[in-house]
């Protein structure tokens, strides 16, 4: 059973299964009959389907559609046309009614009540002490002044909220005619409207008042707001949506967005509010709607993913020549297409920076470091041609074979750009948009190349290619990646350690305080992980030969030094005359006495009584022992320094597991820097704040320190961690950052290779009884690369854009080849179980395998299976085998029997 999970957003039935498996969804009703009824209080899933929505089963993530040999690229999709319904009424808490509206409040409530009574009598209702829907009796069919206090207060409150809502929506309500009420008469109703108490409603006759279109639109907004107020109150009382009214289980079919309400309910809400607006006008008030459009919210605000970028693989970048490709617009929405540098970012809108040169046909704009008007708008099924000429350094765009022009009449969309590392085709698709890129592998499929492109000397981008262009997309998947050297906001500086200091990695926000600065919280971690022991021990780990636990008095001299710092310092000053002074330099007599836990971690050197003649030998032996201990220690330490003038309350420091992609208790162990400072200090602390993080991998204990003082926060028995400061190589005289140690930052979108083949999943609704059938008949195999320190796997074909990883694994394959060379059959046999037949066949048959890996696998295949046999065959080229049979034995050197072999 799952508990305490996040209830934000929508929940969907989901299933994950392997190829060859068939599954059926049974939702109840006409979408599959249940074999076992749901427990009491639970409703079938089909009842959660919103009005005007059709229940369907679809892929959770889909980036393309293959139709008759062509591939359509898909933008982000909305699972439902309406997002999760969270009613947000207009905030009227800060609205104060002016005096001229305060006077009309009660009159407005009274006239609305009179209209309600008239409508009730028309429907056959009469007065009754107790409400009875069967007899159509209601206790509120009385004069407004005689209403029960609770009902009267409710009507006055609704009148007040209506007036406040008008003001909150930006309407101007002013008194235009103080004597208008004298011109308005009451409706003269027939005697049939007179009740037994001689009360006959007399609402105002407003039939001559007609609302303008802007006022009708305002009535619709008032009705939507009233619905949101009602829905918010109902949801607060525990009600949920249900396809039928269920008072016992608190389900209501009207708990849906206003746009999905049935027309009858909409009309009822709008009629009452329309009368309220007409009443205002009848009393001489003037209502002016605001100019701005308060219409339906943009769909881009509903989805967290507003666009999706597709580009060609970096290896296809071009920097010379004249190139052409086409984009067929399937939906005439937010789409941008053009050329981009290989270093463009997957989460940056195309054209918002210096990386891309694109055309937006939806808004008729060209984009590069901003936008300006260009060309004309496109329609669905239009074809956009994109051309780049590196000789002239110009770019042009065509629409259905016609060259697009800017406002000055120039055909050049962009010119005089820097070529640098070249360009690749790129496009971005907005929400629910579809586009089809054609690179001209088959020139005959290009629709307008012969009209505009061929005669000017342009070539199709995929001319003379035997395989399809590999595409990459911006995939929304939170992942830690190393900070690039050219990052717009972040700069990482390596500061190697010295005798007096430790190595540091300085992280700087380049755009801090500027217009381009980012206000989002950034997550950073170190790239090399620390792995805890599989089973935790209760004793302290990391005790080194030659070191003992010191007493409380002896620990006071090392109060601000962790055990890791002591080890590194002792490693740098072993046997030196100033070793003790070096430790004393860290003494801070103003600090508190160390805690019991800190006493257990502090270490000190035992005194040796060796004679001076053997001092040098003893020193070398202890150096070797300490080096060996540094490689086997189970305690690790790193610290983060927050410089003076910065706000510690915005910083969290600690450890995360390799599964950390968002804050969750099971993979995040941090302390808040705000609680590490004294009250009133904050950013005014002149010395800054240094938070130390200590982990003991032997017993799984995490502790923290602030400016040398131990904090009360700690964690016990944690999972494997993925951050830490690693020691330098053994022979380095001073501590250094390992070359593989990088600062990584968490990004929500990263480049991912678009697979050439997708599993074929079929979805069908069998019938009302058997529900929905989902199956995947054929398995799809691919080679994956596992990265242990990040606990993730990636398609091996993605190595084409990860140069360092590609070269590392190529050299690994070359190492395998080397160890099994020269007929080393025993090693070759062992490697056959590591690099098996499936991998070798995949490398041979896959035409998209990166070149270095293909070379490495081919060489390994020859060295394991073919090289020894080829060498043996070459060695036996001049050797012959004569079979010993009776016939061959009869052949002798001297056919004459009288002659025999003998000595000369």
Secondary structure, DSSP 8 states (H G I E B T S, - for coil): ---S----S---------TT-EEEE--SGGG---SS---TT---GGGG--TT-------SS--EEEETTEEEEE----SSSS----------TT----HHHHTTHHHHHHHHHHHHHHHHHHTT-EE-SS-BTTTTEETT-S-GGGS-HHHHHHHHHHHHHHHHHHHHTT-EEEE--TTGGGG--B----GGGB-TTS-B---B--TT----HHHHHHHHHHHHHHHHHHHHHHHHTT-EE-SS-BTTTTEETT-S-GGGS-HHHHHHHHHHHHHHHHHHHHTTEEEE--SS---S--GGGT-S--EEEEEE-GGG-B-SSEEEEEEEESS-SSEEEEEE-TT--TTS-TTSSTTEEEEETTTTEEESSSEEEBS----TT-EEEEEEETTTTEEEEEETTEE--BTTS-S-SEES---TT-BEEEEEEETT-EEEEE--SSGGG-SSTTTTTTTTT-EETTTT-SS---EEEEEEEEEEEE--TT-SSEEEEEE---SSS--EEEEEETTTTSTT---S---EEESS-B---SS--SS-----TTEEE--HHHHGGGTT--HHHHHHHHHHSTT-TTHHHHHHTT--TTS----HHHHHH-EEE------GGGHHHHHHHHHHHHHHHHHH--EEEEEEEE-TTS-GGG-EEEEE-TT-SS--GGGEEEEEGGGGS-TTTGGG-TT-EEEEEEEETTTTEEEEEETTEEEEEEEES---B--------TT-SS----TT--EEEEEEEEEEE--S----EEEEEEETTTEEEEEE-S-----EEEEGGGTEEEEGGGGGG-HHHHHHHHHHHHHHHHHT-TT-HHHHHHHHHHS-HHHHHHHHH-TTS-HHHHHHHHHHHIIIIIHHHHHHHHHTTT-------HHHHT--S--STT------
